[in-house]
Amino acid sequence: MSAPTSAQWLRAAAARIATGSEILARERTARLVKWVRSVWQRTMGWLGEASGIAWAVRLAVLLGAAWVLRKIALGLAGAVARRLEATPSLMWIALALWLIAAWRAGNPKRGPAPAAAEEPEPETEGPLAGLTVDEIRALLIDILGPDPQAHLKVLAERLTEATRQPWEAADVRAAVERAGGRVEKGVRMPGRTPSTGVRRKTLPDPSPTPPPPPVEGVVVAGQEPSTGAATATPTAPATADGEGPGKRFTILDDPADPARHTVINHKIST
């Protein structure tokens, strides 16, 4: 096999760098989106833990922090732009570093990294560790009790007391989302200011327990068990002595459901 020409090598190198650049951009974007979502969820969980004046204070703190971070980001961006304008050689260094990273990422031996490179979700930690979805649903429904709706903070206090494990509002939010429910704002509770919470109607019911196998038949004391196939031939009600003198009971079959029977207790006059 002849060695590739210079033109062929350049085309292959350009294709590898283009593929690597696409992989790098996708990976960096995915990490940025994941980080933004994590920060947003933690921020909303922290804000949802409060209500009333405390909620307003936390919101003001978040707005102030956002304003300060915006000023810092604009200042850094301006400083970097001025630095690059004063030292153009930094652009060439950054370009060289990117080409090296793209060349390594576009290595054909790396395999199909776009889908496989996604980091696996971390295992559930905290009070939700080891609980299935049905167990979480049953726990939330039990904690809600007769209340049609409740605040996250109230549910966290109840769950902490019931499970003897520390629960935070963020844990309750995660439990509701895993259970398929919905966390909403403006949930009302008697004697409390409306706050973030969950309504019972948004939680799916746990999976029903499979019913026990149907009863083949009932054997009354003193009678031989049936060994043949069940038929629709009517039989006389089974009667046997009950507990105590002068007591008997009769078993009547339900014609609509062969697995059901009716027991009638009666006394015998002596």
C-alpha positions as CSV (number, residue, x, y, z in Angstrom):
1,M,0.0,0.0,0.0
2,S,1.4,3.4,-1.1
3,A,1.9,6.1,1.5
4,P,-0.7,9.0,1.4
5,T,0.2,12.0,-0.5
6,S,0.7,15.4,1.1
7,A,-2.8,16.6,-0.1
8,Q,-4.4,13.4,1.3
9,W,-2.6,13.8,4.6
10,L,-3.7,17.5,4.9
11,R,-7.3,16.6,4.1
12,A,-7.3,13.9,6.8
13,A,-5.7,16.2,9.3
14,A,-8.2,18.9,8.6
15,A,-11.1,16.4,9.0
16,R,-9.6,15.2,12.3
17,I,-9.2,18.7,13.7
18,A,-12.8,19.6,12.5
19,T,-14.2,16.5,14.2
20,G,-12.2,17.1,17.4
21,S,-13.3,20.7,17.5
22,E,-16.9,19.6,17.2
23,I,-16.4,17.1,20.1
24,L,-14.7,19.7,22.3
25,A,-17.4,22.3,21.7
26,R,-20.2,19.7,22.5
27,E,-18.5,18.5,25.6
28,R,-17.8,22.0,26.9
29,T,-21.3,23.1,26.2
30,A,-22.8,20.0,27.9
31,R,-20.6,20.7,31.0
32,L,-21.7,24.3,31.1
33,V,-25.4,23.5,30.8
34,K,-25.1,20.9,33.5
35,W,-23.3,23.4,35.8
36,V,-25.9,26.0,35.1
37,R,-28.8,23.6,35.9
38,S,-27.1,22.5,39.1
39,V,-26.7,26.1,40.3
40,W,-30.2,26.9,39.3
41,Q,-31.7,24.0,41.1
42,R,-29.7,24.7,44.3
43,T,-30.7,28.4,44.1
44,M,-34.4,27.6,43.7
45,G,-34.3,25.1,46.5
46,W,-32.7,27.6,48.8
47,L,-35.3,30.2,47.8
48,G,-38.1,27.7,48.2
49,E,-37.2,26.9,51.8
50,A,-38.3,30.4,52.9
51,S,-41.7,32.1,52.8
52,G,-43.0,35.6,53.5
53,I,-40.5,38.2,54.5
54,A,-37.7,35.7,54.6
55,W,-38.4,34.7,51.0
56,A,-38.3,38.4,49.9
57,V,-35.0,38.9,51.7
58,R,-33.5,35.9,50.0
59,L,-34.7,37.1,46.6
60,A,-33.1,40.5,47.3
61,V,-29.8,38.7,48.2
62,L,-29.9,36.7,44.9
63,L,-30.6,39.8,42.8
64,G,-27.8,41.7,44.5
65,A,-25.4,38.8,43.9
66,A,-26.5,38.6,40.3
67,W,-25.8,42.3,39.8
68,V,-22.3,42.0,41.4
69,L,-21.4,38.9,39.3
70,R,-22.5,40.8,36.2
71,K,-20.2,43.7,37.0
72,I,-17.3,41.2,37.7
73,A,-17.9,39.3,34.5
74,L,-18.0,42.5,32.4
75,G,-14.8,43.7,34.1
76,L,-13.0,40.4,33.4
77,A,-14.2,40.4,29.8
78,G,-12.9,43.9,29.2
79,A,-9.6,43.1,30.8
80,V,-9.1,40.0,28.7
81,A,-10.0,42.0,25.5
82,R,-7.5,44.7,26.3
83,R,-4.8,42.2,27.1
84,L,-5.4,40.4,23.8
85,E,-5.3,43.6,21.9
86,A,-2.0,44.6,23.6
87,T,-0.5,41.2,23.1
88,P,-1.7,39.6,19.9
89,S,0.7,36.6,20.3
90,L,-1.7,35.3,23.0
91,M,-4.3,34.6,20.3
92,W,-1.8,32.4,18.5
93,I,-0.9,30.5,21.7
94,A,-4.6,30.0,22.4
95,L,-5.2,28.8,18.8
96,A,-2.3,26.3,19.0
97,L,-3.6,24.9,22.3
98,W,-7.1,24.5,20.8
99,L,-5.6,22.7,17.7
100,I,-3.7,20.3,19.9
101,A,-6.8,19.6,22.0
102,A,-8.9,19.1,18.8
103,W,-6.3,16.8,17.3
104,R,-6.3,14.6,20.4
105,A,-10.1,14.6,20.7
106,G,-10.5,13.7,17.0
107,N,-8.4,10.6,17.2
108,P,-10.3,7.8,15.4
109,K,-9.1,5.3,18.1
110,R,-11.0,7.2,20.7
111,G,-14.3,5.6,19.6
112,P,-17.8,7.1,19.5
113,A,-17.2,9.5,22.4
114,P,-20.1,11.9,21.8
115,A,-22.7,9.6,23.4
116,A,-20.5,7.5,25.5
117,A,-18.6,10.4,27.0
118,E,-21.5,11.6,29.0
119,E,-20.8,11.2,32.7
120,P,-23.1,8.7,34.5
121,E,-25.6,10.2,36.9
122,P,-24.3,10.0,40.5
123,E,-26.0,7.6,42.8
124,T,-28.7,9.1,45.0
125,E,-27.3,10.3,48.3
126,G,-28.9,11.5,51.5
127,P,-32.3,10.4,52.7
128,L,-33.4,9.2,49.2
129,A,-30.6,6.6,49.0
130,G,-31.9,3.1,48.5
131,L,-35.5,4.1,48.0
132,T,-37.5,3.0,44.9
133,V,-39.9,5.3,43.1
134,D,-42.9,3.5,44.6
135,E,-41.4,3.7,48.1
136,I,-40.9,7.5,47.7
137,R,-44.5,7.9,46.5
138,A,-45.9,5.9,49.4
139,L,-43.7,7.9,51.9
140,L,-44.8,11.3,50.5
141,I,-48.4,10.3,50.5
142,D,-48.2,9.0,54.1
143,I,-46.4,12.2,55.2
144,L,-49.0,14.4,53.6
145,G,-51.7,12.5,55.5
146,P,-55.1,14.3,55.4
147,D,-53.6,17.5,54.0
148,P,-54.3,18.0,50.3
149,Q,-51.2,20.1,50.0
150,A,-48.2,21.1,52.1
151,H,-45.1,23.3,51.9
152,L,-41.7,21.8,51.2
153,K,-40.4,23.1,54.5
154,V,-43.2,21.4,56.4
155,L,-42.8,18.1,54.6
156,A,-39.0,18.2,55.4
157,E,-39.8,18.6,59.1
158,R,-42.3,15.8,59.0
159,L,-40.0,13.5,57.1
160,T,-37.1,14.3,59.5
161,E,-39.2,13.3,62.4
162,A,-40.7,10.2,60.8
163,T,-37.5,8.7,59.3
164,R,-35.1,10.1,61.9
165,Q,-32.9,11.3,59.1
166,P,-32.2,15.0,58.2
167,W,-34.4,16.2,55.3
168,E,-34.0,19.5,53.6
169,A,-36.4,21.3,51.3
170,A,-34.1,20.4,48.4
171,D,-34.4,16.7,49.3
172,V,-38.2,16.9,49.4
173,R,-38.1,18.6,46.0
174,A,-35.9,15.9,44.6
175,A,-38.2,13.2,46.1
176,V,-41.3,14.8,44.5
177,E,-39.7,15.0,41.1
178,R,-38.5,11.4,41.3
179,A,-42.0,10.3,42.3
180,G,-43.4,12.0,39.2
181,G,-45.1,14.9,41.1
182,R,-44.9,18.6,40.7
183,V,-43.5,21.3,42.9
184,E,-45.6,24.5,42.7
185,K,-45.5,28.0,44.1
186,G,-48.3,29.6,46.0
187,V,-49.3,26.5,48.0
188,R,-51.4,27.4,51.0
189,M,-51.6,25.9,54.4
190,P,-53.7,27.0,57.4
191,G,-52.0,29.6,59.5
192,R,-49.0,30.0,57.1
193,T,-48.0,32.3,54.3
194,P,-48.3,30.8,50.8
195,S,-45.0,29.2,49.8
196,T,-43.5,26.6,47.5
197,G,-44.9,23.1,48.1
198,V,-46.6,20.1,46.6
199,R,-50.3,19.2,46.0
200,R,-51.4,15.6,46.7
201,K,-53.3,15.4,43.4
202,T,-50.0,15.8,41.4
203,L,-48.4,12.7,43.0
204,P,-49.1,9.4,41.2
205,D,-50.4,6.6,43.3
206,P,-47.9,3.8,44.1
207,S,-48.1,0.7,41.9
208,P,-50.9,-1.6,43.3
209,T,-49.8,-4.7,45.0
210,P,-50.6,-7.8,42.8
211,P,-53.7,-9.6,44.0
212,P,-53.3,-13.0,45.7
213,P,-54.0,-16.0,43.5
214,P,-57.7,-17.1,43.4
215,V,-58.8,-19.7,46.0
216,E,-59.3,-23.0,44.3
217,G,-61.9,-24.1,46.9
218,V,-62.8,-24.4,50.5
219,V,-62.6,-27.7,52.3
220,V,-64.9,-28.1,55.2
221,A,-64.0,-30.3,58.1
222,G,-65.3,-33.8,57.6
223,Q,-65.5,-33.5,53.8
224,E,-63.1,-35.0,51.2
225,P,-61.2,-32.4,49.1
226,S,-62.2,-32.2,45.5
227,T,-59.6,-33.6,43.0
228,G,-61.4,-33.3,39.8
229,A,-61.9,-30.3,37.5
230,A,-64.3,-27.6,38.6
231,T,-67.7,-27.8,36.9
232,A,-70.7,-25.6,36.9
233,T,-72.9,-28.3,38.5
234,P,-74.7,-26.8,41.5
235,T,-74.0,-28.4,44.9
236,A,-75.8,-28.2,48.1
237,P,-74.5,-25.7,50.7
238,A,-71.8,-27.2,53.0
239,T,-72.8,-27.3,56.7
240,A,-70.6,-28.1,59.6
241,D,-70.5,-27.8,63.4
242,G,-69.2,-24.5,64.7
243,E,-67.3,-23.7,67.9
244,G,-69.4,-24.4,71.0
245,P,-72.6,-26.5,71.5
246,G,-75.6,-25.7,69.4
247,K,-73.7,-23.7,66.8
248,R,-73.4,-24.5,63.2
249,F,-72.4,-22.6,60.0
250,T,-73.2,-22.9,56.4
251,I,-71.0,-22.0,53.4
252,L,-72.8,-20.7,50.3
253,D,-71.0,-20.4,47.0
254,D,-71.1,-17.1,45.1
255,P,-72.5,-17.9,41.6
256,A,-70.9,-14.7,40.2
257,D,-67.4,-15.4,41.6
258,P,-66.4,-19.1,42.3
259,A,-63.5,-17.8,44.5
260,R,-65.9,-16.1,46.9
261,H,-68.0,-17.8,49.6
262,T,-70.5,-16.6,52.2
263,V,-70.5,-18.0,55.7
264,I,-73.8,-18.0,57.7
265,N,-73.6,-18.7,61.4
266,H,-76.8,-20.0,63.0
267,K,-77.8,-21.8,66.2
268,I,-79.5,-25.1,66.5
269,S,-82.4,-25.3,69.0
270,T,-82.0,-28.2,71.4
